[in-house]
Every structure is written in C-alpha cells, then in structure tokens.
Amino acid sequence: MAHNVLRRLSVYWTVWSTIAQYAWAETFLNRWTSALFLLGKTIRFGMLLFFLTFIKQSVQTFDGYTPDQMVVFFLTYQFIDTSSQMLYRGVYEFSRKVQSGDLDFYLSKPIHPLFRILTGKPDFIDLIFFIPTTVFSVYLLYGSLVSASWQALVGYAILLVNGFLIATALHILILAIGILSVQVDNVVMFYRDLNNMTRFPVSIYTEPIRTVLLFVVPVGLMNTIPAQVLLQKPLSVPYLIACIVGVSFLFFSIKTWSWAIKQYTGAGG
Amino acid sequence: MYWQNLLTYPLNFVFWRLRQMLGTFTSLTFWSVVFVGTGSAFGYDRTDMISYIFLTSFLQSFVLSTLLNGLAQDVYTGEISNTLVKPIRMFGVWITQEIADKSMNLFFVILESLFLFWVFKPQLILPPTPQLLVFLVAAFLGAVILFYIMLLFGTLGFWTQETWGIRFLFFMILDFTAGKLYPLDILPELVKKVLFITPFPYLAYSQTQLFLGKYSPTEVVHVFIALITWVLVLAGLFHILWKRGLKEYGAVGR
C-alpha cells in the first residue's frame, strides 16, 4: 500500500519536474520579457511599500492600525499571492485549453487532470521574484516577528498555510468555472482584483463587502487573519473558524471541480 | 460588430466590468478610512480626496481603455496582412475600434459610477462651461496619447516577438503614476518632477485637476503645451517606426 503510494508520488514528481524544467528553459528563452516582467513586479511591490511608508507623514492611524502595521498586511498578502501564482500559473491559460479542446489530452492521460492543469506551468519569474522579496519581507517584519509571542508566530505560520489552501481552492474553483463557461480570463483577473482588496485589512470594508471577502470569496481569511494574529490584534474571524472555513473551502472546490469535469463535452475537440 | 463580439462571452464581460469597479472601490474605501482618523492629509480633506479619486477613476475607465493590446501580436504573426490587403486604411480601422471600445466603456462606467456615487457620495460640482470644455479637450488629448503609446507598442512586433514584457511594465508603472490610488501632488517633490517629464500624469491626473479647478490659467497653458507636445512626439515617432516596420514586414505565415 505504502509502496504504491510512494510509486505514484514519484510518477507525479517526475511529471511535474519535467514540466518545471521546460518552464525554466522558457524563462530564459524569452530573456527580455522575463526581465521586464520581473522589473514590473518589483516596481509594483516597491511602489505600494513606498506609498504605505510615505503616508506615515500624514496618517497616524488607519482603522486602528499604524502605517507600519499596515505594511504587515501588505507583506502577508504579497507572500501568499506570489507563492500561489508561482505554482498555479497554468490556471491563467486554462480557457484556451477548454476552447481548443486540448483539455481532452489531459483527461486521457494517467495523471489526475486537476494536478496537471493546476500545476502545469510553474512560473519561475515569480520564483525569482519570490525569494528576494520574502527575504526583504522578513527583514521588514523583523520587529513584528521578534515582538510576537511564540503562540502568535505558530498561529501566523498555520494561517499562512491555511491561506495557501484557500488560494489553491480558489484556483480550483476558477478552473471549474472555466469548464462550465469556457471563460476564465476575466474570472481569474477578478479573483486577483478581489485579492488586491486585501492588501489592506478586510475590516476597512463595510458590510456586505466584508462578509463577501471573509466567507464567499475568502481572500480576507487568506490574508487579513494571519496578519492580525502576528500583530496580536483583535481578529475579524476567530482563528479556528478561519482554519475550518479554509479546509472546508478546499473540499468544496475539489467537489465542484469533480462535478464540473463531468459536464465537459470536449468543446473544441 | 465589436459590441457583438464582446457579448459573445457574457460571463467574461460581466467579470471585466466588475473588475473595473473594484479598483475604484478599494481606493475610495482606503481614503474614506484614512479620513476617519484625521481631518486632512497631504493638504486634502475627505471631500476633496473622494471627489478626486472618483473623477480620476471615471476618467481612467475612458482614457485607458484600448483594444490595441494585441496589435504587436497581429504584426509578428502576420495577422495584419488581412487588413493591409483590403482597400481600407489601417489607421481608420484602429480609430473605429477605439471609438467602439471607448463608447462601450463610457456607457458602463456611467452606470457603475452611479452606484459608487450612491455609496461614497462625492461632492462633485459641475465646473463652468469653459472649464468643462477645457477638461473635455484635455481628456480627448489624454486618450490620443494612450492611443499612440499603444500603437508604438504594436510596432515593436515588426522587430521582436517579445512585446508583452514592455507592455506589462508600462501598465505596472501606470497603475501607480496615473493617480488612481493617490493624487500625484502628495508625492515628494523629486518624484513629482521625474513623473512630470513622462506622459503618465497627462493621461488622467492633469485632466482631473482641470475639472476640479486646481490649476491657475498659466498652469492650464502649461498642461496643454505638454499634452500637445506628447501627442506630436508620439504620433511622429509612430509614423516613422510604422513606415520602417512595413518595409521590414515579411507577412510571416501568410
């Protein structure tokens, strides 16, 4: 039993690492594009950080948080957003596969189609961006990390994992919508825009937007709650509820995917 | 035809419109919360800031919308041959497409703005007719500047297939320099000086300031000199590069 599981895992690893090697080669094939993408991402990261630092001059508190604490929310968002994009870039190209019928090829192979589609195009530009920005974020968060209790640090780590699970669930749901509607491009960008809203704490939004961001498309649970735990501030949603919603959302998304894939009729094939 | 094409995928269209609103909603919420804790920030009070963000977002939806994102790809894949061999002017096709796209955007942005207006209640006072006319002309020139910038990105397709990166970089910079998240005059003097030698502030920021009557008559003249200069420089550059590009054009795959 264990031997079979290990064998299966090794097959999946071989498939993913082969795909990753091609993606790596592609990154360096289009050097200029990759360099400009990297520069663009760095500018976006730097400009918002600059803005949050700069507003300190005139703004003392923001919904009960200091501008320095606002940076914690932004960096938490940045960490989860970049890590999920790094692994799940394939989602952005999914609609073309449904429209052209290329999805048929994934369904006929002995690899789970969800795995193949979700992780089928790792983004190495994001990886190159992720490493230095994470190191820089840890440097900026050093004060918050040092002053946090060990319980807060453990809670932060668990909620980051929970946030990543929610990001995974949302990407799976986008794929399911893609199968049903053959349209993903603006759905995935809509998710990105909703996620952008949580660069700031979700508590700034009025109802019903806040509830939508916490429970309907739980990007608020993904980014805001971990930062609140690290800062030891009152939580918008209790810690345990955040984890339960996160895990349930992942199960819900997998069930939705399984149902959606049964509706696929090979649109272009 | 363009409108029909757009509505072929209705879900995509609905999400696209929702996306346009979210950015504005976030900026308006951000500044509303800032002014809960303070009476004024960076020389703006709540009313001024909300009006500013509201107007800039409205203007950006019109000025920054474009269909020319795929032009470079059409060039390097040889797709433009289909238009080049027809007895119509390429330039006329682009203009027609842009008018169709902007009119569609304008229609929906008015509807969306009514909703945002209801939520945030900005205090917008319609300026006197001459000021309004000046604003409209400046908004038109802003749209022309973006039109030529997009055409210039398109011409890159004659020489390279790596055109997406530079556009991505442009839109990243635009995100922070066109004034949607914050007015550019709150930035440090040095940053402002650098920004104002680029076309970015002339796409929506300056027009908003014109509408709000923040410029003196001399500054209005300066803004118009800058707008016209950018239009002429970009148009000249585009026509030179397009002619050179057509000479090199190999109609790949045709």
Interface residues (C-beta under 8 A of the other chain):
Chain A: N30 W32 T33 S34 A35 L36 F37 L39 G40 K41 I43 R44 M47 L48 F51 F54 I55 Q57 S58 V59 Q60 T61 F62 D63 I177 S181 V182 Q183 D185 N186 V187 M189 F190 D193 L194 N196 M197 F200 I204 Y205 T206 I209
Chain B: Y9 L11 N12 F13 F15 W16 L18 R19 L22 G23 F25 T26 T29 F30 V33 V34 V36 G37 T38 A41 F42 T160 E162 W164 G165 I166 F168 L169 F171 M172 I173 D175 F176 L181 Y182 I186 L187 P188
